[in-house]
Amino acid sequence: MPKAETARPRPTKQAGARTGRDGVHDFALKMESDDADLGDNHVYRVIELAGSSPLSVEGAINAALDRAQRTLRHLRWFEVIRTSGHIDEGQVRHYQVTLKVGFTMESA
């Protein structure tokens, strides 16, 4: 006798939860809602960075964030806006990623 399939519970969407185009939770919005729960008002500065790596897209992201953290404090989130690369003789030579990076501003 064939074994009956059991239904897996579907993940429930939290009230007010927002997701990006790919269904992944938007971490910038999550940070804002977490901060709102604490009763604190934070101001975020958003900058654009581009990182590159000969190895991978992840390496390009890490290169940009590693450099940013040397001079910026309170980095909170990033969003990949563009992914591109350099081709030489039919081979990928560099991956390049443009990011929006958010960090909290310090009190004046």
C-alpha positions as CSV (number, residue, x, y, z in Angstrom):
1,M,0.0,0.0,0.0
2,P,1.5,3.4,-1.0
3,K,2.5,5.7,1.9
4,A,0.2,8.7,2.2
5,E,2.0,12.0,1.7
6,T,1.8,14.3,4.7
7,A,1.2,18.0,4.0
8,R,4.0,20.2,5.2
9,P,2.9,23.3,7.0
10,R,3.2,26.4,4.8
11,P,5.2,29.3,6.2
12,T,2.9,32.0,7.4
13,K,3.4,35.6,6.4
14,Q,3.8,37.8,9.4
15,A,1.5,40.8,9.5
16,G,3.2,43.8,8.0
17,A,6.3,41.7,6.9
18,R,7.7,43.0,3.7
19,T,9.8,41.1,1.2
20,G,11.9,42.0,-1.7
21,R,11.2,41.0,-5.3
22,D,12.8,37.6,-4.7
23,G,10.7,36.9,-1.6
24,V,13.6,37.4,0.8
25,H,12.8,39.7,3.8
26,D,13.9,43.3,3.3
27,F,16.6,43.7,6.0
28,A,16.5,47.5,5.8
29,L,12.8,47.5,6.6
30,K,13.4,44.9,9.3
31,M,16.0,47.2,10.9
32,E,13.6,50.1,10.9
33,S,10.8,48.1,12.5
34,D,13.2,46.6,15.1
35,D,14.3,50.2,16.0
36,A,10.7,51.4,16.1
37,D,10.0,48.7,18.7
38,L,12.7,50.2,20.9
39,G,11.1,53.6,20.7
40,D,14.3,55.0,19.2
41,N,14.4,57.1,16.1
42,H,17.4,56.5,13.9
43,V,18.6,58.2,10.8
44,Y,20.2,56.1,8.2
45,R,22.7,57.3,5.7
46,V,22.7,55.4,2.4
47,I,25.7,55.4,0.1
48,E,26.5,53.5,-3.1
49,L,29.7,51.4,-3.3
50,A,31.2,49.2,-6.1
51,G,33.4,46.3,-5.3
52,S,35.2,43.8,-7.6
53,S,36.8,40.4,-7.3
54,P,38.5,38.1,-9.7
55,L,36.9,35.1,-7.9
56,S,33.1,35.7,-7.3
57,V,30.2,38.0,-6.8
58,E,30.4,37.3,-3.1
59,G,34.0,38.2,-3.1
60,A,33.1,41.6,-4.8
61,I,30.5,42.2,-2.1
62,N,32.9,41.4,0.7
63,A,35.7,43.6,-0.9
64,A,33.3,46.6,-0.9
65,L,32.1,46.0,2.6
66,D,35.6,45.3,4.0
67,R,36.8,48.6,2.6
68,A,33.7,50.5,3.9
69,Q,34.0,49.2,7.4
70,R,37.5,50.7,7.7
71,T,36.2,54.2,7.6
72,L,32.5,54.0,8.4
73,R,30.8,52.9,11.6
74,H,27.5,51.3,12.3
75,L,27.1,49.5,9.0
76,R,23.6,47.9,9.1
77,W,22.5,46.5,5.7
78,F,23.3,46.3,2.0
79,E,21.3,45.8,-1.1
80,V,22.8,44.6,-4.4
81,I,21.7,47.0,-7.1
82,R,23.8,45.8,-10.1
83,T,26.0,42.9,-10.9
84,S,28.4,43.0,-13.8
85,G,31.7,41.7,-14.9
86,H,34.7,42.0,-17.2
87,I,35.3,39.5,-19.9
88,D,38.7,38.9,-21.5
89,E,39.3,36.4,-24.3
90,G,35.9,34.8,-23.5
91,Q,36.6,34.3,-19.8
92,V,35.3,36.1,-16.8
93,R,38.2,38.1,-15.4
94,H,36.4,40.2,-12.7
95,Y,33.0,40.3,-11.1
96,Q,31.8,43.8,-10.1
97,V,28.9,44.5,-7.8
98,T,27.3,47.9,-7.0
99,L,25.7,48.1,-3.5
100,K,23.6,50.4,-1.6
101,V,24.9,50.4,2.0
102,G,23.0,51.8,5.0
103,F,24.5,52.8,8.3
104,T,23.1,54.6,11.3
105,M,24.1,58.2,12.0
106,E,25.6,59.1,15.3
107,S,23.8,61.5,17.6
108,A,24.8,65.1,17.1
